[in-house]
């Protein structure tokens, strides 16, 4: 009986840790996507500014 309860406890702790790790990875992925979008937008804006500055002269 003790081994069965210990096994159940290990499975529950494993699911808790798995959920925490998946949540952490999801958060990191979300922030990576946000930073990537900001970098792409900044690159496009810089390219447009550089192109417009060259045509004004």
Helices and strands as residue ranges (DSSP letters): H 2-56
